[in-house]
């Protein structure tokens, strides 16, 4: 499943070089973290990390809301429901769905368990556009700077920032707790 997700992501995003570097970094982070704190769901988490931004691909972006477009694509290619829901709800997607008037469409998918979603969100929020590790606060500031205040992404990230930082804090606490004593 992970190899399939990576291949699909590469097929649709590799030509978008900055996006591809980001996706590679998110997948690497998710793999490392999932193996340490949630090995039971590692394959689903890493597959979702590879595909979390696939909805940005020109040939897949039907609604302009990449989590929804990516989740629909993942569903159509037969990926497991957990992978699909992780893509649909990653990184505060429910906030942007409200901004875009797409809550009903997002709710076509069931929300994943928070502790699993946190790992995908952590990996996304701590990975720069170039795939490098970055502090979550810096990444949020970068997104807010990149999008105009009138853009739904800006409004959603401004509103969701406390929830995103809470996801990061929960994952960091789980990582500390997983350290051998």
Secondary structure, DSSP 8 states (H G I E B T S, - for coil): -HHHHHHHHHHHHTTSHHHHHHHHHHHHHHHHHHHHH-GGGHHHHHHHHHHTTGGGSTTT-SSS-HHHHHHHHHHHTT--HHHHHHHHHGGGHHHHHHHHT-HHHHTTS----HHHHHHHHHHHHTB-TTS-B--HHHHHHHHHHHS-TTSHHHHHHHHHHHHHHHHHHHHHHHHHHHS--
